[in-house]
Amino acid sequence: MLYYFRFVLLFLLVLGCKDENTPSEKKVRPNILFIAVDDLRTELGAYGSIAKSPNLDALASEGVLFTHHYAQVPTCGASRHALLTGYRPFKRIHLSNNAIVEELSGKAEDSIPETFIHRFKQAGYHTVGIGKISHSADGYVYGYEEPVSDKRELPYSWSELLFNAGKWETGWNAFFAYANGENRQSLNKQVKPYEAGEVEDEGYPDGLTANLAISKLKELKNNEEPFFMGVGFFKPHLPFNAPKKYWDLYDRAEIPVSDNPGIPENINRASLHESGEFNQYALGDEKAGLDASVSEAYAKKLRHGYLASISYIDTQIGKLLQELKRLELDENTIVVIWGDHGWHLGDQRVWGKHTLLENALKSTLIIKTPFAEHRHKNVDAIVESVDLYPTLLELSDIPLNHKIDGKSLLPLMVSDNLKDQGKAYGYFKNGITLRTRDYRLTKYFRDEEPVIELYDHTSDNPEDRNVASERPEIVDQLMPILEKGNTGLYDRE
């Protein structure tokens, strides 16, 4: 109840500063603004990147920046299933982009909520979804080239589900949008994986999403219930398309290429992939693959597009946060920025996600609350996406009535001296990976040898060498912990 009473106190203090004619209907429970950003690895200025991301950097400096946050699965739909349910994968379908559709969309409402958003709704929150929060680009179930359906991906989570597809007409068309109104599907993949459009922010769908969210905030200001608003932005997911003004923020000559462009030593190539998602964009300047790195010039161009996309999204989020403050909703709103997983930008010769390496699993996490003890903090402990479920419920004084895998991050947000440095599990490619403070241990359930990989993180190691055969004592120490993450997913040996 501690946070509930503190919100009451905060509310009374704020109310005392208002003109007596100011409406006082606002609930004391905190609002939640949850912002999901697709494919956003820790590529922000706040993390030491050259990315120009002033709005997200400012939010990170005001709140809590998690420097070692890991998604459960390095693919969009499965990562979001774990986030929303609080469960690490325990079935093979939980590794698929269809995880939410197969596991949640057709089920009857149960005493166990389908997601933490559903739990907020059960607790009296008005829940609004805009953009990509679950796997679908707009929250409805339909194929990339099909008409929009009326079947919700999450049937019980949202009070309202909104999206503005603009000239692209459907959510999936908008997800793969080009500035001329076409998309990857309509052009039969005969497209480049990047574009610097001569358009304003609304010339791509994420600008429309920001405007829609701003309009909705103005409505929510006058609601009696607290709100949970989820806003999902598409970029920097492929294609790396952004208004040209964001490309112009960077000098390509100064953009670094990967410091780890080679295949790690002592691994099997089965641990990597041939950048198939990236190579779908058939008019790319070069094809990516494991036999050779793309040229430095092309690597810089692609990284330029990724950075421009981040700066574009940073501006959209900045607009939304500015409106939150203008409406004085920031005084009672928890803001979360979550990247659904990481991305290889030529690292280990891969362009894309879909590996069990650091680049594919590590992503952005920022939480800002109205409380002083949650300000100006960097948390270096290892945390997982499943931890957000209990964290947001605890901050909002909503009881968690069933067992999940995540654990609340609040102790980390208020203390600088916790001994527990945490651990994170990742799942993909017939493998499980365990990340601790000092090591990453991965076990593959496959025929290709070696099936055990160990990477040393006691220094700034970019995972360029598997040292499992050289450090068997570390493998033996960590393997029982890794095996605890194999609950029903793979047959034990």
N, C-alpha and C positions, 0 to 999 in steps of 0.2 A: 504493500500500500504506500510505500515511501514516495514513489514517483507521482502517484495520484494526488497525495496531499501537497506535494510541491507544485503541481500544476494548479491546484486550487489557490495556493498562495500567490503564484505568479499571476494568475487571472485576477485576483483581488487587487494586487499592486498595479497591474496595468489598468484595470477598471478605475482605480482611484485617480489615475492621471488623465482620464478622459473627461470631456465635457459631460455634464449630467444628462444631456439630451442624447448622448451616444447610445445606440441600441446595445443591450446587454445580454442578448440571447445566446451568445457563443458559448458552447460547452467547454468545460475545463479539460476534458480528455484531449490529448494531443491529436492534431491532424497528422496524416502521413502523406508525404510527397515522395513516391518511389519512382526513380528514373532508371530505366534499363537502357544500356547502350550496347549495341551489337558489336561483338568482336573487339572490344576495347581492352587491349592489354595495358600494362602500366606505362603507357606512352603519354604522360602529361608532364608539364613543367614541374608539378609538385613531386613527381618521382625522379626528377633529374633529367628528363628528356628535353630535347630542343623544341618540342611541340609548343606552339603558342596557344595556351589554354588558360587565359587569365581568369575566367569566371570559375572554372573548376579548381584552379589553384587557390583562389581566394576562399572558396568553400572549404577546401582541405585545410587551409591555415586556420580557419575559424572553428572547424570541427575536429573530427577524428579521421586521420588518414591511416588506412591499413596497408602496410608495405608488403605483406606476404599473405595475400588473399588468393585462394585457389578454388576454381570451379571443380565440381565432381566429374564432369564429362566434357571433353573438348568438342562438343557439337551443340548447336543451339537448342533444339527441342529437348534433348536429354538433360542438358544443364539446367534448363528452366523447370523441368519436372522435379529435379532434386531440390532446387531452390524453393519452389512453391509448396512441396509436400514435406520438406525437412528430412527426407529419407535419402540415404545413399543408395545407389543401384543394388537391387537384390534379385532382379530378373533380367534376362537378356534384352527384353523390350525396353528396359530403362536406359539402354545405351543408344536408342534410336531417336531420330527426330519425330517419330510417331508415338513416342512414349505417352504424351498427354492425351492424344486422341484415343489410343488403345486402352489406357488405364483410367482415364477420368471422364472423357466426353460423354460416354453412353451410360454412365452409372446412375443409379437412383441416389437421391440425397440421403446421406447417412449421418449418424451421430458424430462420426469423425469427419471434420470438414475436408472438402476436396483440396483446399489450399489454405495458406495463412490469410489470404484475402477473404476467403469465405468465413474464416473465423472472425475477422474484423466485422464483416457484415452481420454475423450472428450476434455480435456484441453491440449492435446499434449504429455502426458506421454506415455512411452513404459511400458506396464504393464505385469509382469511375475508372474505366479502362480506356486508354487512348493509345493506339499503336500497338507495338509488339511487346507484350508482357509474357504471354505464353508463346508457343512456337509460331502460331499463325500471325501473319503480318497485321491483321486487323481483328483477331480474336474469333474468327469464324472458320468452320471446317470446310475446306474445298481445295481442289488441286490448283497448281500454278496457272493452268490455262483454262480453268473452269469459271463459270459465273459465280458470283458470291452467293453462298448459301445462307440460310437463316439458322443453322445449327451452331450454337456457341461451343467453342473449344472447352470453356469452363462454364458449365450451365448454371452454377449456383454462386459464383464468386462476385459477379458484378451487378450492382444496381443499375448501372448504365454502361453501355459499351459503344464508344464513339470512334469514328475515323473519317478523315477527309482525304479521299483518294485523288481529288482534283481531276486533271485531264487524263490521268492514267486509269481511272474508272474502277479498278479493283485494288484490294490491298496487296496482292502478290505482284500485280503489274507495277504498283508504286514501289514495292520493295526493290525491284530491279530496274528502276526508272532511269531514263535518259532525258535530257532537258527538252527534247523536241516532242515529248509525249509518247515516245516509243519505249519499249522495255526489252529485256533480254529474250523473253519468250517471243514477242511479236517479230523480232528481228532474227529469229532462229539461231540465236547465239552468235551471229555474225557481227560481233561488237568488240570493242576494246574494253579492257578491264579498268579503264579510267576515263574521266572526262572533266575538262575545265569549262563549265558552261558559262556563256555570256548572259547570265540571268541573275536576278536578285534571289534572296533567300527562299522565297516562295516558288522559285523555279524548279525546286526539287521537293519531294514530299515532306522531308523533315521540317522545312519551314512552315508548311501547312499544319503539321502536328503541333509545333510550338504555338502557333496562333490559336489553334483550337483549344489547347490546354489553357492558354491565357484567358480566353473567353469563358471557359468553364470555371476557372478560379473566381472570376467576378461573380458568377452565379452562386458558387459554393460559399462565398463570403457571408451570404445572408441566410444560409441554411441553419436550422436548429441543431441538426446532428453534426458530430465531427465527421470528417471525410478521410477516406483513403483514396488518393488519386495515383494511379499507375500510368506513367507516360513512357512509351517505348520508342526510342530513336533508332533508325536503321543504320546510319553510318557510324563507324567506318567499315561496315560490311561491304564486300564487293558488290558492284563495281565501285571503285574509288572515285565517285562523281561528286563534285562540289562546285559551287560558283567560283569563277575564276579569281575573284578578289581574295579568296582564301588560299589559292595557289600562290598568289602574288605576295603573300606574307613571307615566303621562304626563298632563299637563294639556293638553288639546287646544288651548286658546287659545294656548299657548306653542309649538305645533308650527308651524314655518315652512312656507310653500308654496314652490314652485320660484322661484329667482331668474332663471329663463330660460323663462317660460311661453309665449313666442310662437314662431311659425315663423321660423326663421333667414332673414335677408335674403339675396337673390340665389341662392335655390335653387329647385328644382322640387319640388313636393309628392310626387313619385314617390320622393324620398329618405326620406320618412316613411311613416306608415301610419295607418289609421283606428282603431287600438286594438281590432282585431277579437277577439283572444284575451280581452281584458278585457271586451268587450261581450257575450261569450257568457253571462256571468252576468246572466240576463235580468231579475232583480229589483233590479238596481242602482238607486240613487237617481236617477242621471242617466246618459245615454249620453255617452261621450267621442268626440271627432272633431276634425278639423282646422279645421272652420269656426268653432268657438268653444271656449274653454276651459271646463271644468266650473267650477261655482261655487267660491269660496274655501272655503265651509263643507264642501262635499263633498271637495274636495282635501285639506283637513285631516283629514277622517274617514278617507280612504283611506290617507294617510300615517300616521295613527295606527295603523291595522291593520298596516301594513308594519313599523312600529317595534315594536308588540306582538309580532309574529311573530318578529322578531329577538331580542327579550328572552327569549321562550320558548325559542328554539333555544340561545341563550347559556346558559341554565340547564341544558339537557340536555347540552350539551358540557361544562359545568362539572362535572356529576355524573360524566361519563366520565373527565375529567382527574383528578378527586379520587380516583377508584378506581384509576387508573393510578399515582398517587402512593402511595396506601395500600398497594398491592401491591409497591411499590418497583420497579415496571417503568419508571418515568420516568427512572431512572438510566441506562437503556440503550435508550431509545425516542426515535425522531424523530417529531415530531408536525407534521402539515401541515393547515392549514385553507385550503380552496380554494373560492371562489365560481365557479360555472360560467360566469357572465357578469353583466353589469349589468342595470339596469332603469330605464326612464323613469318617474318619478313626477310626471307632468304637464309634464316638461321638454320643450321644443320642441312642446308641445301633444300629447304622446304619453303613453299609459299602457301600458307593456309593454316588451319588448325589440325585436328584429327591425329595428334600424337600424344604420348604420355610423357612428354618433356616439358620443362619449365615454361618455355615460350607459349605453349598451347593451353596451359592450365592456369597460369598466373594472370590475374586481371585486376582491374580497378575496383576499389571499395572505399567509399567515403560516407561517413554518417555525421550529420550535424543535428544536434538537439538544442533546445533553449537553455540548457543547464551549463553553468560555469565550469563544472568539473569535467565536461565533455568538450572543452575547447582547447585549441592549440596543442593537439596531441598527435604523435605518431606512434602507432602500435606495430611493433616489429614481430610479435608472436605469429605463429602459423595459425590461420583461420580458414574456414571453409564456407562455401555458399549456404550449406544447410544450417549454419549458425544464425542466419538472419531471421528465420522463423521465430525461434524463442526470444531473440533479442528484441524484436519489434513488439511482440506481445508483452514482454516484461516492461518495456518502456511505457506501454499504454495501459498497464494494470489489467490486462486481460488474461485470465487463467488458461494454461495449456492443459487440456484434459486427457491427452493421450501421449504415449511415448514416441519420441522421434530420435533421430540420430544427432541433430544439431544441439549445441549448447550455447547459452546466452553469452554474448560478448561484453555484457556490462561490467564484469570484474576487470576486464582488460581496459575498458574505457575510462575507469576511475582510478586505476592503480598503475604506478610505474615500476613496481618491484615484485611482480608475480614471478614465481620460479617456473611455473608451467609454461613452456614455450610452445606447446600445442603440436598438433600433427594434422595432416590433410591427406585424404585418400582421393585418388583419381582412377577412372575406369575407361578403357577403350581398347580396341585392337586385340581382343582376347588377353588383356592384361590388367593388372592392378598395380598402381604405384602408391608409395607412401612417401610423403615429404615431411621430414623433421627439420629442426633448425639447421643441422649440419649435413644431412644427407638426403638423397632421393634413392630409394630402393624400388625397383620394378621387377615384377615377375610376370612372364608371359606363359599362357597355357596354349602352346603351339609346338610344332615339330622343329621349326627352324632354331638352331642354336646360335648364340647362347640365349637362354631363356631368363637369365638373371642379369640385371644391370644395376650398377651402383655408381652414383655420381656424388662427388665430394663438394659440399658447399661451405666448407670451413673457411674458404677464401672466395674471392670473386671469380668463381669457376663457371664458365659458360656451358657446362655439360658437353664437353668435347671429348671425353675419355671415360669409358666404362672401366671402373677399377675393381669390379667384383672379385676377380680372380686374385687380385693383389691384397684385398682386405677381407678375407673370409670371416674374420672375427666380427666385423661390423655387420656383414650379411647375416651371420648367425644371431647376432643381438637383435637385429631389426625384423627378421623374418617372422617371428611369432606375432609381432604387432601388425605386420602387413596381413598375415593370415586372418586376423580378426576382422578385416574388412571384406573377406570373401564369404559373405553370408548368403549362400544359395545361388550365387551368380555363376561360379565355375565349380566343376567337380573337383574335390580335393584329391591330391595324389596319395 
